[in-house]
Amino acid sequence: MQESVYDVAIIGAGPAGATAAAMLAKAGKNVLVVEKQEFPRFSIGESLLPQCMTFIEEAGLLDTVLKNAERLGFQYKEGAAFYYQGNKVNFDFRKKSSEGPGTTYQVKREHFDQLLAQGAAEKGAEVRHGIALEAIDFSDPDAVKLSLSSTTGKTEAKARFVLDASGFGRVLPRLLSLESPSDFPVRQAVFCHVKSELTGGHFDRTKILITVHPQNPEVWYWLIPFADGTASIGVVGASEYFAENDSEKEALWKLVADEPYLIEVLGEYKVVRAEQRITGYSANVDRLYGDRFALLGNAGEFLDPVFSSGVTIAMQSSSLAVPLVLKELNNDPQDWQKQYSDPLRVGITTFRTFVKGWYDTRFQDVIFYPDQQQQVKAMVCSILAGYAWDTNNPYVRDSERRLNVLAELCS
């Protein structure tokens, strides 16, 4: 690594880190990205939302994604399908009320994340894998010192500004004691990849399928098809809904067996990526920025996987943060609270409202209501498509009250 001071150091090469690095490199800045893991590597969060395409384009990476989508098995996606006790409801993202793309992809993250990281490197960012941040020192007013380690030893780097895009690693929140308890109950997700044609149940491969457990509406399943004939399947619920001593394999397939429709859709299948479990993934922090640093995406807050909001929030955070970083590098004072934290939390709050409404079933009542009004459905569809920052949408501008009124009408 160079001995001089980088303009920006980014921790993590996932979607938030890669898009931020690409935008900063496009602006002519000297950017270092350090990523603890070697790519390609597996990650959940495989169903993108259409809003993501706006941020990918902003980072100058849209052509890269479009040109490689077929080769990498990205599945064209145009909506979400919901199923509960025989009721099927489709949301076509192209019929949303917000402006912007209405389609996107379902991706294997090992390929998608590597593609974005390579794209950032091609734009001039220095992307280093297998390097972990062990400590950080802000005592020098001219440069932040990062103490780094890898299999080959320890080293240091200096930067004028630091962005934490470490995702679930949450590097700066741990090092700087920024972590705050999440107000979401502890839930767990158990999941795997299967090989299956998914020809049963009149399944539409262009949509993610979200299925509610037939007896317990707090438990739900995802089914995400990929274009190579594989799919991601998972189940999410509070820990008490899983037998304490069950293996990951037993925990997943016992609950899948409770829903005949999922069994029908799966048909003959073969597990091609072993069952895994994540518990207690919801997280929060007491602030999203500080002296010469900011937190991006899941490093700041992660809600829940139910509406696939994680990557969208991550990329939105990069989109909001990078212009402020550029101004900081010009020594222009910025109000990170008003220009970053508050705007970012508009969308997080919107998603939070609908995630909570999902688990207490208010939002489920809305989704499965048989006589849906198309104008209202278009507004709800916008949020499901990731446009949770569109304050022209009353379900963004006043999400809690609007959802409560709508749920009462639909109950």
HELIX and SHEET records of a PDB file:
HELIX    1   1 PRO A   15  LYS A   26  1                                  12    
HELIX    2   2 GLN A   51  GLU A   58  1                                   8    
HELIX    3   3 LEU A   62  ASN A   68  1                                   7    
HELIX    4   4 PHE A   93  LYS A   95  5                                   3    
HELIX    5   5 ARG A  109  GLU A  122  1                                  14    
HELIX    6   6 GLY A  167  GLY A  169  5                                   3    
HELIX    7   7 VAL A  171  LEU A  175  1                                   5    
HELIX    8   8 GLY A  200  HIS A  202  5                                   3    
HELIX    9   9 SER A  239  TYR A  241  5                                   3    
HELIX   10  10 GLU A  248  VAL A  256  1                                   9    
HELIX   11  11 PRO A  260  LEU A  266  1                                   7    
HELIX   12  12 GLY A  297  ALA A  299  5                                   3    
HELIX   13  13 GLY A  310  LEU A  329  1                                  20    
HELIX   14  14 TRP A  336  TRP A  336  1                                   1    
HELIX   15  15 GLN A  337  SER A  341  3                                   5    
HELIX   16  16 ASP A  342  TYR A  359  1                                  18    
HELIX   17  17 ARG A  362  ILE A  367  1                                   6    
HELIX   18  18 GLN A  374  LEU A  384  1                                  11    
HELIX   19  19 PRO A  394  ARG A  397  1                                   4    
HELIX   20  20 SER A  399  CYS A  410  1                                  12    
SHEET    1   A 6 GLU A 126  HIS A 129  0                                        
SHEET    2   A 6 VAL A  31  GLU A  35  1                                        
SHEET    3   A 6 TYR A   6  ILE A  11  1                                        
SHEET    4   A 6 GLY A 153  ASP A 164  1                                        
SHEET    5   A 6 VAL A 144  SER A 150 -1                                        
SHEET    6   A 6 ALA A 132  ASP A 137 -1                                        
SHEET    1   B 6 GLU A 126  HIS A 129  0                                        
SHEET    2   B 6 VAL A  31  GLU A  35  1                                        
SHEET    3   B 6 TYR A   6  ILE A  11  1                                        
SHEET    4   B 6 GLY A 153  ASP A 164  1                                        
SHEET    5   B 6 PHE A 293  LEU A 295  1                                        
SHEET    6   B 6 TYR A 289  GLY A 290 -1                                        
SHEET    1   C 2 GLN A  75  LYS A  77  0                                        
SHEET    2   C 2 THR A 104  GLN A 106 -1                                        
SHEET    1   D 7 ASN A  87  ASP A  92  0                                        
SHEET    2   D 7 GLY A  79  TYR A  84 -1                                        
SHEET    3   D 7 LYS A 207  VAL A 212  1                                        
SHEET    4   D 7 TRP A 220  PRO A 225 -1                                        
SHEET    5   D 7 THR A 230  ALA A 238 -1                                        
SHEET    6   D 7 ARG A 187  LYS A 195 -1                                        
SHEET    7   D 7 LYS A 270  THR A 279 -1                                        
SHEET    1   E 2 GLU A 179  SER A 180  0                                        
SHEET    2   E 2 ASN A 284  VAL A 285 -1                                        
END                                                                             
